Amino acid sequence: MTGYRLPAVRERRTTPPKTAYLVASGDLRESANAAGWPTQVALEVGVTGVLNELGWRVIRANDVDPETGHGFISSQRMGLEVFQGIPADAPLIVAEAVWQYSHHVLAGLRTHEGPILTVANFAGDWPGLVGLLGLNAGMTKMGKDYASIWSVDFTDDWFKAGIKEWTETGRITHDASHVRPLPELPATPEVELGRALGDQLVAEKAIIGVFDEGCMGMYNAIIDDELLNRTGIYKERLSQSALYAEMLSVTDAEADAARDWLTDRGMTFRFGTDEATELTETQVRWQMKMYVAALRIADDFGLDAVGIQYQQGLKDLVPASDLAEGVLNSTERPPVLSRDGSRELFAGRAFPHFNEADEGVAVDALVTDRVWTAMGLVPDNTLHDVRWGEDFDGRFVWVYEISGSVPASHLGGWDKAEGWRQGPVFFPAGGSTINGVSKPGEVVISRVFIAEGVLQADIFRGTVVELPEEETQRRKDATNPEWPIAHVVLHDVTRDQFMARHKANHAQLVYAPDAETADRALVAKAAMLDRMGIKVNLVGRVSGL
């Protein structure tokens, strides 16, 4: 015998028949968890009710914490502890009515042996569907099987049938007829252009600057170097502390000059005096310092694109990054000089910023910028959150919203942009958005993601439509009225087809002047992605391919 203290062997528990366990991944910010808990309770009541009707019992894996007042898993450590109490083979439901940090539960999900179901509300006020898309993308990246479903009120027959199928098979069947692999490309000028741009990128390479990876638990938004480098793209790993330090060196006069450039071109700001609840000139000054600092660091490192995480750490120091991000992604933007004043940095062009440090967006933004520029088109592009949607006048119109900013050209110019304060629950230091309604027009939409161990890209067409003013306001009020909105109609892709397929809470959007040009640009973009070694999938109706 030795004196070694071996760990106790954990007894393997078994699950009773017709019993499922339920967990809810939450936010890292307790203010958000507390605010979203009543909506989460309603979701869990709805889901549990359907399972009860089928003769199933649902066990919540953790109780409501009497100190916080909610039952969300609010950290990775808590997730590890909660999963210790779940039998490894248990049918498991991850129920989401809010934005969630996927890494809180990914460790437990990765090793779970039973069937997994992700389920969300489909509502504007609390974005369970957004959290679900991010979580699903994370499990897709790590090659974990799961089923997924969503509902407005958990009473519709489609939802109930899906839950029943899961209880019987561990799966839910969704229609994937709208997705097809990229066919053999025709010999067209657009294909020639895309391939030439792809060859150039792979040969000459590009650098994306990442100010801290892993924003808001988005495991799916981190692309491993082994996958990324094959496309010709490399990372410069930067710290947000370096960005903050550079901001301290930007003068008030430089920041105010950038703000004045915006107001001279018609942008208006809704200024107040209460730092805690209103937008102030001081907040905007800090945001303009971030804009200048980001470009100077990009110049230092020879970057081709940059991504600021912001949400953790930096949010506790300075106002939101959104105004800086939207300005960066605009071709028409305030000039920024090098520190010695001798050079204008990246003059005459948008500088691609991948919001929330989402590296799938980074690849997409870089490719889009090069294709659209080579075609003589305005290359301003941005991600949007797939926020919500409803039928209007006989068609499903999505609410696409980015949490703070779009390029001004998407709104029709700086004179269509308004600066609103970011909400204090998520943005304690405030900061201005670039708010407005995206102009009607033809768009190309896409997403770069990891599945089956390789980089893939879904690419599809859409149209941003104009809705009556009262309907636009209703949709903004139902989501986040301080954020810019785009009313998006996808071409031959239903709501549920999109939800079942899309591997991110983000979708990348870029305009073209008309439908024919959008179709040609899509072909060129697909050809470039394909040449970079990315598996391209066409989604919905795509003309010319």
TASULWO-V32360 format. One record per run of one state. SS is the DSSP state (~ for helix, > for strand, _ for the rest). FROM is the first residue (numbers start at 1). TO is the last residue. Records with the same first field share a line. If there is no record, write none. Layout:
SS=FROM-TO / FROM-TO
This chain:
_=1-18 / 24-24 / 26-29 / 54-56 / 61-72 / 74-75 / 85-90 / 97-102 / 112-115 / 122-127 / 142-146 / 152-156 / 170-178 / 182-188 / 205-205 / 212-214 / 218-218 / 222-224 / 232-232 / 239-239 / 250-251 / 265-267 / 270-270 / 272-278 / 280-280 / 302-304 / 309-313 / 317-321 / 329-336 / 338-343 / 345-352 / 354-354 / 358-358 / 375-380 / 393-394 / 402-407 / 412-413 / 417-417 / 420-420 / 422-431 / 433-434 / 436-436 / 438-440 / 452-453 / 465-468 / 479-484 / 491-494 / 502-505 / 513-514 / 532-534 / 540-545
>=19-23 / 25-25 / 57-60 / 73-73 / 91-96 / 116-121 / 147-151 / 179-181 / 206-211 / 233-238 / 268-269 / 271-271 / 279-279 / 305-308 / 337-337 / 344-344 / 353-353 / 381-392 / 395-401 / 418-419 / 421-421 / 432-432 / 435-435 / 437-437 / 441-451 / 454-464 / 485-490 / 506-512 / 535-539
~=30-53 / 76-84 / 103-111 / 128-141 / 157-169 / 189-204 / 215-217 / 219-221 / 225-231 / 240-249 / 252-264 / 281-301 / 314-316 / 322-328 / 355-357 / 359-374 / 408-411 / 414-416 / 469-478 / 495-501 / 515-531
